[in-house]
Amino acid sequence: MVIGTPVGTVAPPPVVEEKRAEPPWELADEEDVRGFSFSAEAGKTYTFQTILGTLEDSTLTIYDSDGQVVYDNDDVSEDDLSSMIEWTAETRRTYFIVVGGFGGGSFELSAFEGKGANRKELKLAELAVADGRLMFASDTSNDNEEADNGDDSLLSDNYDELDFSDQWDWGFDI
């Protein structure tokens, strides 16, 4: 009888199910963001627009899978502080659409693929809040929180330097 994991194999980390928020989404403050991923096809046009709730002024940014800004928008017009992007993908790949704002509040996000009669709703995959903040937000620490320069800090202004190796102990050696 074998009990546990055979010698020489590594047990996978536990699966943690996370309940995702449904619209309207919330931004805590001007440092907060919400991120969503989507798959784009080369030559297709995509349209994204924020629908402001209690958030008074939004921003939209498209990032490629390498984290490079592809397109961004602050305001639709001087009178409309929501954000809108109409963009045609140059390559087929995964992209991220990120909503930010000037202040906190609620918002919704519409997303469509195509134009005119061929326009259809685009399915977005919401990133976990912490992942979106880590990938796309600036340092969200404040004077009352742990500074981002301590040895135990996970926060960093340079995301290439983040090191989580000492933060996770699954109870086995690799």
C-alpha positions in Angstrom: 0.0 0.0 0.0 1.3 3.5 -1.0 0.4 6.4 1.2 1.1 10.0 0.0 3.1 11.1 -3.0 5.7 8.7 -4.4 9.3 9.7 -3.9 10.7 11.8 -6.7 7.5 13.5 -7.6 6.3 16.9 -6.6 2.7 17.4 -5.4 1.0 20.3 -7.2 0.1 23.3 -5.1 -3.5 23.4 -3.8 -6.1 24.8 -6.0 -7.8 27.9 -4.6 -11.1 28.9 -6.1 -11.6 32.6 -6.2 -15.1 34.1 -6.5 -14.9 36.9 -9.1 -16.9 40.1 -8.8 -19.6 40.9 -11.2 -20.3 44.3 -12.7 -20.4 47.0 -11.7 -16.7 46.8 -10.7 -15.1 49.1 -8.2 -11.9 51.1 -8.1 -10.8 51.9 -4.5 -8.9 55.1 -5.5 -6.8 56.7 -8.3 -4.0 54.0 -7.8 -6.4 51.1 -8.3 -7.1 49.3 -11.6 -9.2 46.4 -12.9 -7.8 44.2 -15.6 -9.3 41.8 -18.1 -7.8 39.5 -20.8 -9.1 38.7 -24.2 -7.9 36.9 -27.3 -7.7 39.1 -30.5 -7.4 38.1 -34.1 -5.2 40.0 -36.5 -7.3 42.5 -38.6 -10.4 42.5 -36.4 -11.6 45.7 -34.8 -12.4 45.8 -31.0 -14.3 48.5 -29.1 -14.2 49.1 -25.4 -16.0 51.7 -23.4 -16.4 52.4 -19.7 -19.9 53.2 -18.4 -19.4 55.4 -15.4 -21.3 54.7 -12.2 -19.9 56.5 -9.1 -16.5 56.7 -10.8 -16.4 60.2 -12.3 -13.4 59.9 -14.7 -11.9 56.7 -16.2 -8.9 55.6 -18.3 -8.6 52.6 -20.6 -5.3 51.0 -21.7 -4.7 48.0 -23.9 -1.5 46.0 -23.1 0.0 43.2 -25.2 1.0 39.9 -23.5 4.6 41.4 -23.1 3.2 44.2 -20.9 3.7 46.9 -23.5 1.1 49.6 -24.0 -0.7 49.1 -27.3 -3.4 51.8 -27.1 -4.9 54.1 -24.4 -7.6 56.6 -23.9 -8.5 59.0 -21.1 -11.7 60.8 -22.0 -14.2 60.4 -24.9 -14.5 64.2 -25.0 -14.3 67.3 -22.8 -17.9 66.7 -21.7 -17.7 62.9 -21.4 -15.2 61.6 -18.9 -15.8 57.9 -19.7 -13.1 56.2 -21.9 -13.4 54.5 -25.3 -11.0 52.7 -27.5 -11.7 51.4 -31.0 -8.7 49.4 -32.1 -7.7 47.0 -34.8 -5.4 44.1 -33.7 -2.2 43.8 -35.8 -1.4 40.3 -34.5 -3.3 37.3 -33.1 -2.5 37.0 -29.4 -3.8 37.6 -25.8 -4.2 41.3 -24.8 -5.3 43.0 -21.6 -7.7 45.8 -21.3 -7.2 47.8 -18.0 -9.5 50.3 -16.4 -8.1 53.0 -14.2 -9.6 56.2 -12.9 -9.1 59.5 -11.3 -10.5 58.7 -7.9 -12.5 55.7 -6.8 -16.0 54.5 -7.7 -18.0 52.0 -9.7 -18.0 51.4 -13.4 -19.0 48.9 -16.1 -17.1 48.0 -19.2 -18.6 47.2 -22.6 -16.5 45.2 -25.1 -17.3 44.3 -28.7 -15.6 42.6 -31.6 -16.3 43.8 -35.2 -18.2 46.7 -36.6 -21.7 47.4 -37.8 -23.9 44.4 -38.4 -21.0 42.1 -37.7 -20.5 43.5 -34.2 -20.8 41.0 -31.3 -20.2 41.1 -27.6 -16.6 40.2 -26.7 -16.1 37.8 -23.7 -13.5 39.2 -21.3 -11.8 37.2 -18.6 -11.5 39.2 -15.4 -8.1 39.1 -13.7 -8.0 38.6 -10.0 -7.9 42.0 -8.3 -4.4 41.4 -6.9 -3.1 40.2 -10.2 -4.4 43.3 -12.0 -2.9 45.5 -9.4 0.4 43.7 -9.5 0.7 43.7 -13.3 -0.7 47.1 -14.2 -1.0 49.5 -11.2 1.6 51.8 -9.7 2.8 51.2 -6.1 -0.4 51.3 -4.0 1.3 51.6 -0.6 0.8 54.7 1.4 2.4 56.3 4.4 0.3 54.2 6.8 1.3 50.9 5.2 4.5 49.0 4.9 7.0 50.7 2.7 8.0 49.1 -0.6 11.7 49.0 0.3 11.8 46.6 3.2 13.2 43.1 3.0 9.8 41.5 3.8 7.9 43.6 1.3 6.2 42.2 -1.8 5.6 45.7 -3.2 8.1 47.1 -5.6 8.1 49.8 -8.2 10.2 47.5 -10.4 8.1 44.4 -11.1 11.1 42.6 -12.6 12.6 42.5 -9.1 9.6 40.9 -7.3 10.6 37.8 -5.5 7.9 35.5 -4.0 10.3 32.5 -3.4 10.3 33.0 0.4 6.6 33.7 0.6 5.2 30.3 -0.3 5.9 27.1 1.6 4.0 24.1 0.3 5.7 21.8 2.8 8.0 20.0 0.3 11.4 20.6 -1.1 11.9 21.1 -4.8 
